[in-house]
């Protein structure tokens, strides 16, 4: 039965009315945030020291440059190459007759200049072995972590990075290149899992592939690496402003906030970073650099410590994440800025290489149905049990 929109309509009207009522207050808080950003721009050393000595339950950004700095893009090289990957997957289905999952990686290499070329491909990989379906701590049984749901999404990110490293190794020498990945360089979801899972997927997986890309750089080859987040929801820079305006010299939110009556930091509450930089940056400009202070980055990333900046593409603000070895090299940093912007301009506001990689990777609902039909028919052909749950059969049955 279709959704009854007649019943939803008045609820939508109520939501819009609330948004209109809150818009004036929100504009006021946004202006306050901009004023604080400019006021703190020349106070970088004191702010950095206060951040380092404070404890917050909110994630805050570590400032690297003056907060209100903005930079025009360098010129685009006459010859360059872009490698990009994206992925999709079919999860384990406990209602099916066999446990397995599939990850499909879309891969794109675009070369621009005197010899333009484009290579687009996809690489589906089926995982079904016992050692592929779980992650097990060394020498310990009974603590296996099934690779499904959220963890499968993280595994897919690792596979995307693995394939990106392979593409980067094949990029032509002698021209500047960019390896580009969709989403964050920070595997946030791992914070909820045991350390042996982080060791397997992050330390021995994702970060090792970042190292492989970094090592490709030499006298004849310059490769930068970045990830692209469209329409980000992050508030790390705004949270930095909250720390800046707190009257305490050293802040501990667990101890101080519950007894705070003045709540100065509420002056910017609810504002997102993208709103801040949409009012600060002109089209094509990037913001100052910031360091991610997430626990997983501080504990594990080391030479790949994640920096980020915001980039204005027309009327949208994107977040671009880069490892330390890119962020602290002006040539590579400028290359990321110019090439990501160029890709967005070619792709109607979104990097064209990532868009094409997504098209190669996407797995539709029909693809999923055909995949499971292939698995089940293959089991029947080999005279193996092909049993599914009553719930699964019910979903495939038309009821009168």
The 8 nearest C-alpha neighbors of each residue, nearest first, counted from 0:
[[1, 2, 3, 4, 398, 399, 397, 394],
 [2, 0, 3, 4, 5, 6, 7, 8],
 [1, 3, 4, 0, 7, 5, 6, 8],
 [2, 4, 5, 6, 1, 7, 0, 8],
 [5, 3, 7, 6, 2, 8, 1, 9],
 [4, 6, 8, 3, 7, 9, 2, 10],
 [7, 5, 4, 8, 3, 9, 10, 2],
 [6, 8, 4, 10, 5, 9, 11, 3],
 [7, 9, 11, 5, 10, 6, 4, 12],
 [10, 8, 12, 11, 7, 13, 6, 5],
 [11, 9, 13, 12, 7, 8, 14, 6],
 [12, 10, 14, 8, 13, 9, 15, 7],
 [11, 13, 9, 15, 10, 14, 16, 8],
 [14, 12, 10, 16, 11, 15, 9, 17],
 [13, 15, 11, 17, 12, 16, 18, 10],
 [16, 14, 18, 12, 17, 13, 19, 11],
 [17, 15, 13, 19, 18, 14, 12, 20],
 [16, 18, 20, 14, 15, 19, 21, 13],
 [17, 19, 15, 21, 16, 20, 22, 14],
 [20, 18, 16, 22, 21, 17, 15, 23],
 [19, 21, 17, 18, 22, 16, 23, 24],
 [20, 22, 18, 19, 24, 23, 25, 17],
 [23, 21, 25, 19, 24, 20, 18, 26],
 [24, 22, 26, 25, 21, 27, 20, 19],
 [25, 23, 27, 26, 21, 22, 28, 20],
 [24, 26, 22, 28, 27, 23, 21, 29],
 [27, 25, 29, 23, 28, 24, 22, 30],
 [26, 28, 24, 30, 25, 29, 31, 23],
 [29, 27, 31, 267, 25, 30, 26, 266],
 [30, 28, 26, 32, 31, 27, 25, 33],
 [29, 31, 33, 27, 32, 28, 34, 26],
 [32, 30, 28, 34, 29, 33, 35, 27],
 [31, 33, 29, 35, 30, 34, 267, 36],
 [34, 32, 36, 30, 35, 31, 29, 37],
 [33, 35, 31, 37, 32, 36, 38, 30],
 [36, 34, 38, 32, 33, 37, 39, 31],
 [35, 37, 33, 39, 34, 38, 32, 66],
 [36, 38, 40, 34, 35, 39, 67, 33],
 [37, 39, 35, 36, 40, 34, 41, 42],
 [40, 38, 42, 36, 37, 41, 35, 43],
 [41, 39, 65, 66, 37, 42, 38, 67],
 [40, 42, 39, 43, 65, 38, 37, 66],
 [43, 41, 39, 40, 45, 44, 46, 38],
 [42, 44, 46, 45, 41, 47, 40, 65],
 [45, 43, 47, 46, 42, 48, 41, 49],
 [46, 44, 48, 47, 43, 42, 49, 50],
 [45, 47, 49, 43, 48, 44, 42, 50],
 [48, 46, 50, 44, 49, 45, 43, 51],
 [47, 49, 45, 51, 46, 50, 44, 52],
 [48, 50, 46, 52, 51, 47, 53, 45],
 [51, 49, 47, 53, 48, 52, 46, 242],
 [50, 52, 48, 49, 53, 47, 54, 46],
 [51, 53, 49, 50, 249, 48, 54, 250],
 [54, 52, 250, 249, 50, 51, 251, 49],
 [55, 53, 251, 250, 252, 52, 56, 50],
 [56, 54, 252, 57, 251, 53, 58, 250],
 [55, 57, 252, 58, 54, 253, 251, 59],
 [58, 56, 55, 59, 238, 235, 252, 54],
 [57, 59, 235, 56, 293, 292, 60, 238],
 [58, 60, 235, 239, 238, 57, 236, 292],
 [61, 59, 235, 236, 291, 290, 289, 239],
 [60, 62, 290, 289, 291, 292, 63, 59],
 [63, 61, 289, 64, 60, 290, 288, 47],
 [64, 62, 289, 288, 61, 65, 290, 287],
 [65, 63, 287, 62, 66, 288, 68, 289],
 [66, 64, 40, 68, 67, 43, 41, 287],
 [65, 67, 40, 68, 64, 287, 36, 62],
 [66, 68, 65, 37, 40, 36, 69, 287],
 [69, 67, 287, 65, 66, 286, 70, 64],
 [70, 68, 286, 285, 287, 284, 67, 280],
 [69, 71, 284, 285, 72, 286, 68, 287],
 [70, 72, 284, 283, 73, 285, 69, 281],
 [71, 73, 337, 336, 284, 283, 70, 74],
 [74, 72, 337, 333, 75, 71, 336, 334],
 [75, 73, 76, 337, 72, 333, 334, 338],
 [74, 76, 337, 73, 77, 338, 341, 334],
 [77, 75, 78, 79, 74, 175, 334, 338],
 [76, 78, 112, 75, 79, 111, 113, 74],
 [79, 77, 112, 76, 111, 174, 113, 80],
 [80, 78, 175, 174, 111, 176, 110, 76],
 [79, 81, 110, 176, 109, 111, 177, 175],
 [80, 82, 177, 109, 108, 176, 178, 110],
 [83, 81, 108, 178, 107, 179, 177, 166],
 [82, 84, 179, 107, 180, 353, 352, 178],
 [85, 83, 106, 356, 105, 180, 159, 163],
 [86, 84, 105, 357, 356, 104, 159, 181],
 [85, 87, 104, 360, 103, 105, 159, 155],
 [86, 88, 103, 361, 360, 102, 362, 104],
 [87, 89, 102, 101, 103, 90, 362, 86],
 [90, 88, 101, 100, 102, 367, 91, 87],
 [91, 89, 100, 92, 147, 88, 148, 101],
 [90, 92, 100, 99, 98, 147, 93, 89],
 [93, 91, 94, 95, 90, 98, 99, 97],
 [92, 94, 95, 91, 98, 96, 97, 388],
 [95, 93, 388, 92, 387, 391, 96, 390],
 [96, 94, 387, 93, 92, 97, 388, 386],
 [95, 97, 386, 387, 385, 94, 98, 384],
 [96, 98, 95, 99, 385, 93, 92, 374],
 [99, 97, 91, 127, 92, 93, 96, 100],
 [100, 98, 127, 91, 126, 97, 101, 132],
 [99, 101, 91, 90, 126, 89, 125, 127],
 [100, 102, 125, 89, 88, 124, 126, 103],
 [103, 101, 88, 124, 123, 87, 155, 104],
 [102, 104, 123, 87, 360, 122, 86, 88],
 [105, 103, 86, 122, 360, 121, 85, 123],
 [104, 106, 360, 121, 359, 356, 85, 84],
 [105, 107, 84, 356, 120, 121, 119, 83],
 [108, 106, 119, 83, 356, 118, 82, 352],
 [109, 107, 82, 118, 81, 117, 83, 110],
 [110, 108, 117, 81, 80, 116, 107, 82],
 [109, 111, 80, 115, 116, 79, 117, 81],
 [112, 110, 115, 79, 78, 80, 109, 114],
 [111, 113, 78, 114, 115, 77, 79, 110],
 [112, 114, 115, 111, 78, 77, 110, 116],
 [115, 113, 112, 116, 111, 110, 78, 79],
 [116, 114, 111, 110, 112, 113, 117, 109],
 [115, 117, 110, 109, 114, 118, 111, 108],
 [116, 118, 109, 108, 110, 119, 115, 107],
 [119, 117, 108, 107, 109, 120, 116, 106],
 [120, 118, 107, 106, 117, 108, 121, 359],
 [121, 119, 106, 105, 359, 107, 118, 122],
 [122, 120, 105, 104, 359, 106, 360, 123],
 [121, 123, 104, 103, 124, 105, 120, 106],
 [124, 122, 103, 102, 104, 121, 125, 101],
 [123, 125, 102, 101, 103, 122, 126, 104],
 [124, 126, 101, 100, 127, 102, 123, 99],
 [127, 125, 100, 99, 131, 101, 128, 124],
 [126, 128, 99, 131, 132, 125, 129, 98],
 [129, 127, 131, 130, 126, 132, 99, 98],
 [128, 130, 132, 131, 127, 133, 126, 98],
 [129, 131, 128, 132, 133, 134, 135, 127],
 [132, 130, 128, 129, 133, 126, 127, 134],
 [131, 133, 129, 146, 130, 145, 128, 127],
 [134, 132, 145, 146, 144, 131, 143, 130],
 [133, 135, 144, 143, 145, 196, 136, 146],
 [134, 136, 143, 133, 137, 144, 142, 140],
 [137, 135, 139, 195, 138, 134, 142, 143],
 [136, 138, 139, 135, 195, 140, 134, 142],
 [137, 139, 136, 140, 135, 141, 142, 143],
 [140, 138, 136, 137, 141, 142, 135, 143],
 [141, 139, 142, 138, 143, 135, 136, 137],
 [140, 142, 143, 139, 135, 144, 136, 138],
 [143, 141, 140, 144, 135, 139, 136, 134],
 [142, 144, 135, 134, 141, 133, 145, 140],
 [143, 145, 134, 133, 142, 146, 135, 196],
 [146, 144, 133, 147, 132, 143, 134, 150],
 [147, 145, 151, 133, 132, 150, 144, 134],
 [148, 146, 151, 150, 145, 91, 90, 149],
 [147, 149, 151, 150, 152, 90, 146, 91],
 [150, 148, 152, 151, 147, 153, 188, 146],
 [149, 151, 153, 152, 147, 146, 148, 154],
 [150, 152, 147, 154, 146, 153, 148, 149],
 [153, 151, 155, 149, 150, 154, 156, 148],
 [152, 154, 150, 156, 155, 151, 157, 149],
 [155, 153, 151, 157, 156, 152, 150, 158],
 [154, 156, 158, 152, 153, 157, 151, 159],
 [157, 155, 159, 153, 154, 158, 160, 152],
 [156, 158, 205, 154, 160, 155, 159, 161],
 [157, 159, 161, 155, 160, 156, 162, 154],
 [160, 158, 156, 162, 157, 161, 84, 85],
 [161, 159, 163, 157, 158, 162, 164, 205],
 [162, 160, 158, 164, 163, 159, 208, 157],
 [161, 163, 165, 164, 159, 160, 158, 166],
 [162, 164, 160, 166, 165, 161, 84, 167],
 [165, 163, 167, 161, 162, 166, 212, 208],
 [166, 164, 162, 168, 163, 167, 161, 169],
 [167, 165, 163, 169, 168, 164, 162, 82],
 [166, 168, 164, 170, 169, 165, 163, 178],
 [167, 169, 165, 166, 170, 164, 215, 212],
 [168, 170, 166, 167, 171, 165, 172, 164],
 [171, 169, 167, 168, 172, 166, 80, 176],
 [172, 170, 169, 173, 174, 80, 220, 176],
 [173, 171, 220, 174, 219, 170, 221, 175],
 [172, 174, 219, 220, 171, 175, 221, 218],
 [173, 175, 79, 172, 78, 176, 171, 220],
 [176, 174, 79, 221, 222, 80, 173, 220],
 [177, 175, 80, 222, 79, 81, 221, 174],
 [176, 178, 223, 81, 222, 224, 179, 82],
 [177, 179, 224, 82, 83, 81, 223, 167],
 [180, 178, 83, 225, 226, 224, 82, 177],
 [179, 181, 226, 84, 83, 227, 225, 182],
 [180, 182, 227, 226, 85, 228, 353, 183],
 [183, 181, 228, 227, 226, 180, 184, 229],
 [182, 184, 185, 226, 228, 320, 181, 227],
 [183, 185, 226, 186, 320, 182, 305, 321],
 [186, 184, 183, 187, 296, 305, 295, 293],
 [187, 185, 188, 189, 184, 153, 183, 201],
 [188, 186, 185, 189, 190, 295, 183, 293],
 [187, 189, 190, 186, 191, 153, 149, 150],
 [188, 190, 191, 192, 187, 186, 197, 196],
 [191, 189, 188, 192, 187, 295, 193, 197],
 [190, 192, 189, 188, 193, 187, 194, 197],
 [193, 191, 189, 190, 196, 194, 197, 188],
 [194, 192, 195, 196, 197, 191, 190, 189],
 [193, 195, 197, 196, 198, 192, 189, 190],
 [194, 196, 198, 197, 136, 193, 199, 135],
 [197, 195, 199, 194, 198, 193, 200, 192],
 [198, 196, 194, 201, 200, 195, 199, 189],
 [199, 197, 202, 195, 196, 201, 200, 203],
 [200, 198, 196, 203, 197, 201, 195, 202],
 [199, 201, 204, 197, 198, 203, 196, 202],
 [200, 202, 205, 204, 197, 198, 206, 203],
 [201, 203, 198, 206, 204, 200, 199, 205],
 [204, 202, 199, 207, 201, 198, 200, 206],
 [203, 205, 200, 201, 207, 202, 206, 199],
 [204, 206, 201, 157, 208, 207, 200, 160],
 [207, 205, 209, 208, 202, 201, 204, 210],
 [206, 208, 210, 204, 209, 205, 203, 211],
 [209, 207, 211, 210, 206, 205, 161, 164],
 [208, 210, 206, 212, 211, 207, 213, 205],
 [211, 209, 207, 213, 208, 212, 214, 206],
 [212, 210, 208, 214, 209, 213, 207, 164],
 [213, 211, 209, 210, 215, 214, 164, 208],
 [212, 214, 210, 215, 211, 216, 209, 222],
 [215, 213, 211, 216, 212, 210, 217, 209],
 [216, 214, 212, 213, 217, 211, 168, 220],
 [215, 217, 221, 220, 214, 222, 213, 218],
 [218, 216, 220, 219, 215, 221, 214, 222],
 [219, 217, 220, 216, 221, 173, 172, 215],
 [220, 218, 173, 217, 172, 221, 216, 174],
 [219, 221, 172, 217, 216, 173, 218, 222],
 [220, 222, 175, 216, 176, 217, 223, 219],
 [223, 221, 176, 177, 216, 175, 220, 224],
 [222, 224, 177, 331, 178, 325, 176, 335],
 [225, 223, 178, 177, 179, 321, 222, 325],
 [226, 224, 321, 179, 320, 178, 180, 319],
 [225, 227, 180, 320, 181, 179, 319, 182],
 [226, 228, 319, 181, 182, 318, 229, 180],
 [229, 227, 182, 318, 317, 231, 319, 230],
 [228, 230, 317, 231, 227, 318, 316, 349],
 [229, 231, 317, 316, 228, 232, 315, 273],
 [232, 230, 229, 233, 228, 318, 317, 273],
 [231, 233, 271, 230, 234, 273, 272, 229],
 [232, 234, 231, 235, 272, 271, 273, 236],
 [233, 235, 271, 272, 237, 236, 238, 232],
 [234, 236, 59, 60, 238, 237, 58, 233],
 [237, 235, 239, 238, 60, 234, 272, 59],
 [236, 238, 240, 234, 239, 235, 272, 241],
 [239, 237, 241, 235, 240, 59, 236, 234],
 [240, 238, 236, 242, 59, 237, 241, 60],
 [239, 241, 243, 237, 238, 242, 244, 236],
 [242, 240, 264, 238, 239, 243, 244, 245],
 [241, 243, 239, 245, 240, 244, 238, 50],
 [242, 244, 240, 241, 245, 239, 46, 39],
 [245, 243, 241, 242, 246, 264, 240, 263],
 [244, 246, 242, 247, 243, 264, 263, 241],
 [247, 245, 244, 248, 263, 243, 242, 250],
 [248, 246, 249, 245, 250, 244, 242, 255],
 [249, 247, 246, 250, 49, 245, 53, 52],
 [250, 248, 53, 247, 52, 49, 251, 54],
 [249, 251, 53, 247, 54, 252, 248, 255],
 [252, 250, 54, 254, 253, 53, 255, 55],
 [251, 253, 256, 55, 255, 254, 250, 56],
 [254, 252, 251, 255, 256, 56, 257, 55],
 [253, 255, 252, 251, 256, 257, 258, 250],
 [254, 256, 252, 258, 257, 251, 253, 259],
 [257, 255, 259, 252, 258, 254, 253, 251],
 [256, 258, 259, 255, 254, 253, 252, 260],
 [259, 257, 256, 255, 260, 254, 261, 262],
 [260, 258, 256, 257, 261, 262, 255, 263],
 [259, 261, 262, 258, 257, 256, 263, 255],
 [260, 262, 263, 259, 264, 265, 258, 246],
 [263, 261, 264, 265, 260, 259, 256, 266],
 [264, 262, 265, 261, 266, 245, 244, 246],
 [263, 265, 241, 266, 262, 267, 245, 244],
 [266, 264, 268, 267, 263, 262, 241, 269],
 [265, 267, 264, 28, 268, 263, 31, 32],
 [268, 266, 28, 265, 32, 270, 264, 269],
 [269, 267, 265, 270, 266, 264, 28, 237],
 [268, 270, 267, 271, 25, 28, 265, 234],
 [271, 269, 268, 267, 29, 272, 274, 237],
 [270, 272, 234, 273, 274, 233, 232, 269],
 [273, 271, 275, 234, 274, 237, 236, 233],
 [272, 274, 276, 275, 271, 316, 277, 231],
 [275, 273, 277, 272, 271, 276, 278, 270],
 [274, 276, 272, 273, 277, 278, 279, 33],
 [277, 275, 279, 278, 273, 274, 280, 272],
 [276, 278, 274, 275, 279, 280, 273, 316],
 [277, 279, 276, 275, 280, 274, 281, 33],
 [280, 278, 276, 277, 275, 281, 67, 69],
 [281, 279, 276, 284, 277, 278, 311, 69],
 [280, 282, 284, 283, 311, 279, 277, 278],
 [283, 281, 311, 313, 312, 284, 280, 314],
 [282, 284, 311, 312, 281, 72, 71, 340],
 [285, 283, 71, 70, 281, 282, 280, 311],
 [286, 284, 310, 70, 309, 69, 311, 308],
 [285, 287, 69, 309, 308, 68, 70, 310],
 [286, 288, 68, 64, 69, 308, 66, 289],
 [289, 287, 308, 63, 307, 64, 286, 306],
 [288, 290, 62, 61, 307, 63, 306, 60],
 [291, 289, 306, 61, 60, 305, 292, 307],
 [290, 292, 60, 293, 305, 306, 61, 289],
 [291, 293, 60, 290, 294, 59, 297, 61],
 [294, 292, 296, 295, 291, 297, 58, 59],
 [295, 293, 297, 296, 298, 292, 190, 299],
 [294, 296, 298, 293, 297, 299, 190, 187],
 [297, 295, 300, 293, 298, 299, 294, 304],
 [298, 296, 294, 295, 299, 293, 300, 292],
 [299, 297, 295, 296, 294, 300, 301, 293],
 [298, 300, 296, 301, 297, 295, 202, 201],
 [299, 301, 296, 304, 303, 302, 297, 298],
 [302, 300, 304, 303, 299, 297, 298, 296],
 [303, 301, 304, 323, 300, 324, 322, 210],
 [302, 304, 322, 300, 301, 323, 305, 324],
 [305, 303, 300, 301, 323, 322, 302, 296],
 [304, 306, 322, 291, 321, 303, 323, 290],
 [307, 305, 290, 321, 289, 320, 291, 322],
 [308, 306, 320, 289, 319, 288, 321, 290],
 [307, 309, 288, 286, 319, 318, 287, 289],
 [308, 310, 318, 286, 285, 317, 319, 316],
 [311, 309, 285, 317, 316, 284, 318, 312],
 [310, 312, 316, 282, 283, 284, 315, 313],
 [311, 313, 315, 282, 283, 314, 316, 348],
 [312, 314, 282, 315, 311, 348, 283, 316],
 [315, 313, 312, 316, 311, 277, 282, 348],
 [316, 314, 312, 313, 311, 317, 230, 277],
 [315, 317, 311, 273, 310, 312, 277, 230],
 [318, 316, 229, 310, 230, 309, 228, 231],
 [317, 319, 309, 228, 308, 227, 310, 231],
 [318, 320, 227, 307, 308, 226, 309, 228],
 [321, 319, 307, 226, 225, 306, 318, 305],
 [320, 322, 225, 306, 305, 307, 325, 326],
 [323, 321, 303, 305, 304, 324, 325, 306],
 [322, 324, 326, 304, 325, 303, 327, 305],
 [325, 323, 322, 327, 326, 328, 303, 302],
 [324, 326, 323, 328, 331, 322, 327, 332],
 [327, 325, 323, 332, 328, 324, 321, 322],
 [326, 328, 325, 324, 323, 329, 332, 331],
 [327, 329, 325, 331, 330, 326, 332, 324],
 [330, 328, 332, 331, 333, 327, 326, 325],
 [331, 329, 333, 332, 328, 334, 325, 335],
 [330, 332, 334, 333, 325, 328, 223, 329],
 [333, 331, 329, 335, 334, 330, 326, 325],
 [332, 334, 336, 330, 331, 335, 329, 73],
 [333, 335, 331, 337, 332, 336, 338, 330],
 [336, 334, 332, 338, 333, 337, 339, 331],
 [337, 335, 333, 334, 339, 338, 72, 340],
 [336, 338, 72, 334, 340, 73, 335, 75],
 [339, 337, 341, 340, 335, 336, 334, 342],
 [340, 338, 342, 341, 336, 337, 335, 343],
 [339, 341, 343, 337, 338, 342, 336, 344],
 [342, 340, 338, 344, 343, 339, 337, 345],
 [341, 343, 350, 339, 345, 340, 344, 351],
 [344, 342, 350, 349, 348, 346, 340, 345],
 [345, 343, 341, 342, 346, 347, 348, 340],
 [344, 346, 342, 343, 347, 351, 341, 350],
 [345, 347, 351, 343, 349, 350, 344, 348],
 [348, 346, 344, 349, 345, 343, 351, 350],
 [347, 349, 343, 346, 344, 312, 350, 313],
 [348, 350, 343, 346, 347, 351, 342, 354],
 [351, 349, 343, 342, 346, 353, 352, 354],
 [350, 352, 346, 354, 353, 342, 349, 355],
 [353, 351, 355, 354, 350, 83, 356, 107],
 [354, 352, 356, 355, 350, 351, 83, 357],
 [353, 355, 351, 357, 352, 356, 350, 358],
 [354, 356, 358, 352, 357, 353, 351, 359],
 [357, 355, 105, 353, 359, 106, 85, 358],
 [356, 358, 360, 354, 355, 359, 85, 361],
 [357, 359, 355, 356, 360, 361, 354, 105],
 [358, 360, 105, 356, 357, 121, 361, 120],
 [361, 359, 105, 357, 86, 104, 358, 103],
 [360, 362, 358, 87, 357, 359, 363, 86],
 [363, 361, 366, 87, 360, 364, 88, 367],
 [364, 362, 366, 365, 361, 367, 368, 87],
 [363, 365, 367, 366, 368, 362, 369, 89],
 [364, 366, 368, 363, 367, 369, 362, 370],
 [367, 365, 363, 369, 364, 368, 362, 370],
 [366, 368, 370, 364, 365, 369, 371, 363],
 [369, 367, 365, 371, 370, 366, 372, 364],
 [368, 370, 372, 366, 367, 371, 373, 365],
 [371, 369, 367, 373, 368, 372, 366, 374],
 [370, 372, 374, 373, 368, 369, 375, 367],
 [373, 371, 369, 375, 370, 374, 376, 368],
 [374, 372, 370, 376, 371, 375, 377, 369],
 [375, 373, 371, 377, 372, 376, 370, 378],
 [374, 376, 378, 372, 377, 373, 385, 371],
 [375, 377, 379, 373, 378, 374, 372, 380],
 [378, 376, 380, 374, 375, 379, 373, 381],
 [379, 377, 383, 375, 381, 376, 380, 385],
 [378, 380, 382, 376, 381, 377, 383, 375],
 [381, 379, 377, 378, 382, 376, 383, 375],
 [380, 382, 378, 379, 383, 377, 376, 384],
 [383, 381, 379, 380, 378, 384, 385, 377],
 [382, 384, 378, 381, 379, 385, 380, 377],
 [385, 383, 386, 378, 382, 379, 96, 375],
 [386, 384, 96, 375, 378, 383, 379, 387],
 [385, 387, 96, 384, 95, 388, 97, 375],
 [388, 386, 95, 96, 94, 391, 389, 385],
 [389, 387, 94, 391, 390, 392, 95, 386],
 [388, 390, 392, 391, 393, 387, 94, 394],
 [391, 389, 393, 388, 392, 394, 94, 387],
 [390, 392, 388, 394, 393, 389, 94, 387],
 [393, 391, 389, 395, 390, 394, 396, 388],
 [392, 394, 390, 396, 395, 391, 389, 397],
 [395, 393, 391, 392, 396, 390, 397, 389],
 [394, 396, 392, 393, 397, 391, 390, 398],
 [395, 397, 393, 394, 398, 392, 391, 399],
 [398, 396, 399, 395, 394, 393, 392, 391],
 [399, 397, 396, 393, 394, 395, 392, 0],
 [398, 397, 396, 0, 393, 395, 394, 392]]
